Amino acid sequence: MEDNASITGSLYNQRQFKEREGEWRDMKILATRPERCTGCGKCEIACSLTWFKVEDRAKSRIRIEPPAEAGQPYRMLACTQIGACMDVCPVTALKRDKHGVVQLNKKTCVGCLACVGFCPTHAMFYHPDHVEPFKCVACGKCVEVCPTDALAIVEVPDASATVTEQWLKAEVK
């Protein structure tokens, strides 16, 4: 197992290489601090109002679940932008924007929901009122209303491309 210094060095070397090749970018993500979350739901309401114009926690792009056991923190489900969903989309409706955020193209999406079932962080959501699934796009509206600073928008290194991104890049060449 690598120690932190070698992992950091490895990421730094990847970044240097990708910067030279003009490929490096940092990813914008919603970072969570479950130990600070009180479960008030203000983030979910702000999100559903922003994206669906209704106060409905089931239409939020972030989900707060109660602790599994007493004394444990709330479970905060928000997309980490790793892009695993991109690899299962049969119509490539999921792509990264210039900030590294995975975005869904509603015009391309066929509503198969493969991304919902495949998401390793359970952060791709579906509501029966809509054909397309939805996920956090790191807009920051939830951060603005969180009373305990349990949420933050941060930039993290985009150390590797998904299989789909590698394939699409090879197609362009």
N, C-alpha and C positions, 0 to 999 in steps of 0.2 A: 504494500500500500504506500502511495506517495505521501510525503509530508507536505505541509502547507507551503513551504518555501519552494519546493519543486513544482507543485501545482501552479502557484503564482508565476513562477518562472516560465512554465510551459505556456500559460495563457499570455504572458507578456511576449514570448517569442512568436506565438500565433498572431498576436496583434501587430507586432512589427512587420511580419510577413504580409499580412492582409492590408496594412496601411500602405506598404510599398506597391502592392497590386491594386490599390484603390478600392478594396472590398470591405474594409473595416467599418463597422458602425456600432454604436452602443444601442442597446435596446431599452425602451422605456417600459417599465412595469409598475404594477401596483404592489407595493410591499406591504405585508401584514404583520402586525404584532399581536397575536392572539391573547397574550397575557394581559394586554391593556383593554381588550374588548369587554364591554358590559352587556352586549346583546341588545342594545337599545333600538336597533333597526333603522336609525336615521340614515345610514349609508344606503341601505336597500331602498328606502323611500326616495331619497334624492336621485338615485340611479333610475328607478322606474319612472319618475317624473321627467327626468332628462330625456330618456330614450323612448318612452311609450306614452308620456303625458298623462299617466294615471298613478295614483298611490296604491301600488300592488307589489308587495314584496316578492311574489312569485314571478314578476316580470323584471326583477332586478338582475343586472349582469354580475353582481357579487352576491354571495349567499352567506348568511351567518347562521350556523347551526348550534344548538345548545350543547353544552359539555356532555360527553358520554358518561362521565361519572362526576359526582360531587368533588369540587376542588380542582377540576381540570379546566383549562381555558376553553372558550368558545372555539368552534371550528370555523375558520374563515376561508371560503372558497372563492378564489379569484384567479383568472388566467395568469399564468407565469410567462406566457409568450414563448414557450419552448417549441411550439409548432408541430407537435406530434399529430394534431388534427389535420394538418395539411397533407400528410402522407396517406390518409385514408379517404380523402375526398375524391370521389370518382370523376368529378368535373372541374377540379382545381379551382373551386370557388373561394378557397382560403389562400391568401397571399400576404406577405409582409409589406408594410408601408415603409417609408424612409426612416421611421423611428424604430423599426424592428417589431412593431406591433402587428400581430396577425389580425387581418381584417377579412370579413366575409362579404363577398360580392353577391347581393341579393338577386341580381339579374341572372347570375350564373347558377346559383344554388338550386338544386332540385328537391330539397327537403327530405333527403334519404335518412338523415340523422346519424349517419355512421360516425361523424365527429363527436356527437354527444356520447355515444356508447364507448368510443375509443379514448376519450380524453383521460390521461393518467391522473390528472388532478381534480377530476369531476367538476370542471369549471366551464364546460360548454353546456348551455341550458336550452330548454325547449318549453314553450307554452302552447297549449292547443289553439289559442287565438291567432297564432302566426305559423306560417308554413316553414319559415327559416329558423334555425337555431340562433342563439345569440351568446355573446361572451363579453368579458371586460375588454375594453380597448384603451385602458389607462388614461381616461379623460380627466380624472381628478375631481369630479363633482362630489364623490363620496368623501374624499379627503377634506374638502372644505367644510363639511358638516359634522365630521367625527369629533365628539367632545373630549375624547381621551387620547387623541393622536395615535390610534391603533392602525392607521393607514397612512401611506406616503407614496408619492410618485418618485421613483428613483431610476437612474440609468445604470445598467449593468452591462458587462462585456457580452457581446454576442460571439461566443467562442466557436460555434460550429453551425453549419447549415443543416437543415433537415434533408432527408433522402430526396424529397420532392424538389427542394431548392437546388440540390446538386444536379438532379435530372434536368430541370428547366434550364439551368445555366449551361449544361452540356448541349441542349437542343439549340440554343442561341448561337453557339460557336460554329 
